[in-house]
Amino acid sequence: MPENVNNVQIEPSWKTALEAEFSKPYFGEIRQFLLAEKGAGKVVFPPGPLIFNAFNITPFDQVKVVILGQDPYHNPGEAMGLSFSVPKGKRTPPSLVNIYKEINRDLGLPIPNHGDLTPWAEQGVLLLNAMLTVESGKPASHQKIGWQQFTDAVIHILSEKREGLVFMLWGNFAKGKKALIDTSKHTVLESAHPSPLAGNAFQGCGHFSKANAALAQQNLALINWNLI
């Protein structure tokens, strides 16, 4: 991720929207940190080409819904640059199992046997993690390298330049990002985190039907949450 904005490999509409961020010193520091980690032989997830996967699949002007995660998965082969998502063939993580259970309860949709959320991203669901990288086997290891400044800017710019988006904020960490969102022109849905550590508090939130209701009010195409 070179400091020169022209060399950042990211979808063109995002490159334009985030140009100021790519030019700031902290972004260059993220790049230098990751290069140093690689030089030291450390394994970082997701692989370089997937760091901006959420942005590349869901262009800036096509975002309808934002689902905010915290940290990429830190086990080999799991992180794919989309919050809560793992590639087909990997075990569905516990939080995603609970997300699926709520979709089943809320919308009556079947529970998939995989954890790949790419079809959501392709429909305008920005699956954004607050941190975009992590060291293998070390959760939250890149929490303080500058990614939060970048992803906070993403949320703020979406709030400022778009209208009628739906932000799903799950758990206290995500709820803390509400201050970045203009609630007068966007829908903010808040609930407990889907992690089993929160018990069953996520169940019953109805966020998936509520998101589609908000889109329907704007005569926008609904999200097909079915992954079967």
N, C-alpha and C positions, 0 to 999 in steps of 0.2 A: 504493500500500500504506500506508494511514493507520496511525498508531500505535495508534489505538483498535481493539482486537481485533474489535469488532463490525463494523468496516468492511472487514476483510481478506477479499477474495473467495477463499475456499477451501472445499473440501468440508466439511460440518458436523462429521463425526467427527474430521477433522484439526484443525479449529478448536478443538474441545474438547481434544484431546490436546496441542496446542501453545500453548494459551492463555497459559501463563506466558512462552513465548518472545516472542510478539507484544507482550507488555507490557514487555519489557526495553529499556533505552535503545539497545542496539546495533541492534535491529530498526528503531527509528525513524531511526537514522543511515543504515541501508541505504536506507530510503525517501527520505530527504532527498538522499542521493547520487544516486539514480536520477532524482529530480525535477530536480536541478541539471544532470545530464548532458543530460536532455531539453531543459531550458531553454537549454542551450548549443548546441543543434542537433546533438548527437551521436546516432548511431543505435545502439540497444541491442537485442540479440537474447536470447531470443525476444521477440516482441511481448508487451506487458503482459498480455493475457488468457491467454497460454500459460505465464507464468512458473511457475505452480503446476499445470500440466497433469498432471504425474505424480500429484499428490495428488488432483486432481479426478476422474481416471479410476479410480484405485485407492484406495478408502476405507481408512481406518486398520484397521478390523476385517476387511478382506478381503485384506490383504497376506499372501502366502504366500512369495514369493521377492523378494529385493532384489538388483538389479544396479546396482552403483555405478560411475558415470562421474565424470569430473573437471570438464570445462568444456563449456558449450554450443558448438555449431558457430558459427563467427564469419563465415561467408559468408551473403549474403542468401538468405532463403527456406529455409534448412536447419534451424535450431534450432526445435524444436517442444515443448520442455519435457519431453522424454523422453530419457534417456541413450541414446546410440548411434543414435537413430532420426532419420530424415529423412522428409519427406512424399513420397508417391508422385509420380513425375515428376522427382524429384531423383536425381542419380547416387548409387549406394550407396557410402558412405565405405569406405576400405580396411579399417578395423578391423571394420566390420560384415560386409564380404566374408569376412574370416577367421572371424568368429563363425558365419556361414552354413556355411562349409566344415566347421567342427567339428560343427555340428548334423547336417550330411549324413554325416560320418564316424561320429558317435556314434549317431545314430538312423535313418540312412538316408533322411532327409527331403529332398525336392527343394530346390534353392537358388532363392529368390524373385528376381524381376526388379525388386524395389522395396525400399525401406528403411524402410517404415512399420511400427513395432513396436506400434502401438496394440492389436492383438488380444492381445498378451501382457499389456499393462497391464490390459485388461478382464478378464483371468483371475486377476489378483492378483499380477502381477509389477511391483513398484515400480521404475520406471526412473529412479533418482535420481542427478542430477549433484550433486557437492559444491558447485559454484558454480551459481547459478540464472540468472545473466545474464552477458553479455559485450558489450564494445563491438565494433561491426562492424569486421572486419579486424584485430582486435588480440587474439589468443589470450591467455588468462589475465589479461586486463586488469582483471577484477573479483575477482581471487583474494584480495584483502586488504580487502574492503569489509565483511566480516562474515558473508558467506554460509556460510563453513565452520563458524562457531559455530552457526548455525541448523541446517545439515544434520547436524552432529555430534549435536545435540540430537535430531534426528529418529531417527537410528540408535540412540541411547541409549534413547529412549522406546520405540521398537519392541522393543528387547531387553528392557527392563524390564517392559513391560505385555503383551507377547504371548509366546507359546510356540511352539516347533517351526518357526520360520522358517528359510529357507535364504538365507544371504548369500553372494553370489558376489563375491569380491574379486580383481580382475584388475590385476596390476601393483603396483609398490611403493607408489604413492600410496594405492591402495585397501586394500592389505594393512595400511597404517598405521592403518586404522580398526578393526582387529580388537580393539584394546583397549577399544572402546566396547561390545563384544558379549559377552554371557554365554554362553560356549561350552558351559556345562553344560546349557543348555536350547534351544540353537539349533545348526543345522548351518552351519559356515563352510567354504566351498570356496575355495581359493586357487590361483592360477595366474599365469603370465606374462600381460602385457597382450596383447590380440589385435592390436595395432598391428603392421604389417609391420616397424617398427623393432626389434621383439623377435624378428625372424626367424620361425621356425615353432614357437617355444616354447609357444604357446597350443594348438597342435594336439595332440590326444590327452588333453586334460584331462578329457573326459567329464562336464563339469559338468551338462549338460542331462539326461542319464539319471540322474546321481547326485541331482539335485534332485528328480526324479520318484520315485526310490526312497525318499528321505526323506519325501516327502508320502505315499507309499503306506503307509509304516510307521505313519502316523497316520490311515489310512483317509480321507485327503483326496483330492478330485478332482485328477488329474494336470494339469499344464500341457500343452496342445497347442501344441507349438513350431512346427507347420507354418503357414506364412504364405501358402501357395498357395491 
